[in-house]
């Protein structure tokens, strides 16, 4: 049976919508919960649209509610990238979590999937049950440098292309955003379980795992973490990224929630 997603208004702006993929019928006792899927900013969000759509549908078949959101100025949304700000992106995630709570009242705790730089924006939003991060980038400076490399490759491939110095990911960014990104450094989300999924050739930092104290049996933190490598080569600086359609990547992400 096909599962169809539904547009749902998010936040206070009447033009902003998320996509809710409802779970298959369930009882409160066998309900696994709800997942917020956060696309990365700019055109990386557009590139991840199919991947997140498929993940939402697979999670719904497993009994999860899934809500997909796009950050301001990203994906297929109405907003302009020139209006994007880090604080606005963080508020987008906060609005997404509030929407998750409203749509899924049976979910006692919430899970989140964040891709790329969206992972750096999650910590300010509070505690999660599971946080799954795909190729996370916590440094705004590093993320902009990768966008720059992608832009340069695009210009090289299309030698007649004329791109502005402030054009990244198919959009012109405000100088204020570029300045704040250069100084921004995120941290790992607050979650009971933290899973990092790294595609082939991608280097991600490894968070500290909670370990028992030498003098007591207690751990210094209740968070457990896991880093998983998947044999799919995603070079995010390439103009084209068909590897995001690889079933192996899709399966790895979905399994992290089960």
N, C-alpha and C positions, 0 to 999 in steps of 0.2 A: 504494500500500500504506500503510495507516494505521500510524502510529508511536504506541505506547502508552507513557506514562510509568510509572515504577515507584516506589513509596515506598521510601526507604532511610533507615535510622537514621543520625543525624548527632550527633557529639559523644558524650558519656558518659551523657547522660540517656536512659533507655529510652523516654521519651514524645516525644522530638523526632525529626521526620522531615523529609527533603528529598525532592524529586521528581527522578528521573533519567530523562531522555529519551535513550535510546541512539542512537548514530549508525547510519546505514545500514551494511551490511557494507563493509569496507574493508581494504586492506593497510596495512602500516606506512608505506610510501612515499607513499601518496596520502591519508594521514590528516591533515586540516587542524588538528586539535587539540580542546581541550575548553574550554567556556565556563561560568563561574559566573554565574548570574543572581540578583541581589540586589534583593529588593523593599524599598521604603522602610518605615520604621517606622509603626506605628499603622494607621488605616484607609486610609491611602494605599496600604499594601501590599495590602489587600483590593481596592481599586479597580483595582490593576494586575494582578490575578490573570490575567484573560483575556489581557491583552497579553503577559505573560511566558510563558503557556502556548503561545500562537501563535508567539512568537519561538523558543521551545525546539523546537517541532515543525519549523519552517522550517529552523533550523540543523541539526537532525538529518537532514533530507532533503539538506542540503548536505554531510553527512559529519561534522559536529561532534557530540561528546557535549555535552549540556547538563544542568546541575544547577541546579535552582531552590531557593532557600532563603528562608525568612521569618525576620525578626529577632524576638527574644523580645518577646512582647506584641503581635505584629502579625499581620495576615492571619487565617487560619483555624486558627492554631496553638492548642495547649492552654493556653499560658502566659498569665498575667494581665499587663496593661499596668502594674500597680502594682509588678511585680517588674523592670520594664525599667530598664536603666542603660546609659550609653554604653559602659562597659567590657564589659558583657555583649553588646551589639550587635557590638562589635569582635571579641569571641571567637566569636560566631556566624559571622562571615565567615572567621575563621581556621579554624574547624571545617569550613566549607564548602570551603575550599581543600584541606584535608587529605583530605576525602571525594573531591574531584575527583581528587586524585593517586592515591587508592586504587582508584577505579572506572575510571580512564583511564590506565593505566601507559604506554601508547604515546605520550601527549601529552608532548612535550619541554618545552613552555611552555604556560602557561595564559592565557586571556583572561577578562575580567570585564565584565559590564554592571551598572551600579549606577544606580538611579533616585533622584532627589531627595536627601534628606539622607543616604541610604545612601552616596552618593558621598564625603561627608566622612569616612566611617569607613574607607575603603579604604586610605589611605596607610600605616597602621600595620602592614599585613599583608605588605609586601614587594613585590618587582618582578614585573610582569606583562608579557606580550608586547603585548597590546592592552587598553586600558581605554576603554570606551565609556560615557559618562555622559549620561543624559537629564535635562534641566532641573536640573542639580546645584545644591544649596544647601550651601555650606560653612560658613555661620554658623548656629549653633544658635539664636541670638537671632532672626535673620530667619525661620528655619523656624517657631519658636514663634509669631511674630507673624502668619505666614500661617495657621497652624492657628487662631489666635484669630479672625482675620477670617472664616474658614470657619465657626467656631462661631457668631459673631455673625450671619452671614447665615442660618444654620440656625434660630436663635432667632427672627429677624425673619420668616422664612417660616412657621414654626410658632409662633405667638404664645403658645401655651399651654405650650411646651416649658420645662422647668426644668432648666437645666444648671449644674453646679457651676463655681466659678471655676477649678478645676484640671482640668476635663474638656476634653480635646482629642481630636479624631479619634475620638469615640465611646468614649473610655476616660478614666478618672481617673488622672492621673499623680502619682507620688510627689513631694513637695516637693523631695527631694534631686535628682531627675532634672531638674526645672524649673530649679533653681539651677545645675546643671552645664551644662545646655543654654545658659543665658544667657551663660555664660563660654566656651563651646566655639567654636573656630574651626578648621576643618580646612584641609587643603592638597591640592594635586593629587596623584593617585596616581603612584607610580613605575611607569612603563610605557615600553616601547620606542616605542609609538604611542598617542597620546591623542586621542580624538575626543569633542567636546562636541556634543550635539544639542539645540538650543533650539527649542521650539515658539513659534508666533507670539505676540508680546506678552510673552515671558519674557526677562528680562535675566540673562545669566550673565557672570561674570568670564571674561576670556580669559587663559589662562596664557602665560607667556613662551615663545616658540618658539626653539629652538636656532638660532643664527646663526653663520656663520664669524667668527673673530676678525679684526680689522683687520690684524694683523701676521702671522697664520698662517692656514693653510687649515683648521685644526682648529676644531671647535665646542666650546662650553663644556659641552654636554650632548648625549647621544645620543638624547634624547627628541624626537620630532616631534609636533606637535599640529595639530589641525584643528577649526574650529568650523563646524557645519552648521546652517542654519535650515530648518525644515520648516513648510509652510503649514497647520498644524493648531493651532487656538487652544485651548490648555489653560490655563484659569484655575484653578489649584489651590485657590483660596479658595472656589470654587463648591461647593455641596452635591452637585451632580451633575456628572459629567464623561464624557459619552458619547463625547467626542473621542478617548478612549483606544482606541476600537474602530475608528478610522479606518485603512483599509489603507495610506494614504500614510505614516503614522507607523510602522506595522509594517515596511513595505518599507525605509524609511530606516534603521531600527535594524539590520535584518538585513544590509543592504548594507555597513554599517560594518565588518563582520567578514570581508568577502570580498576 
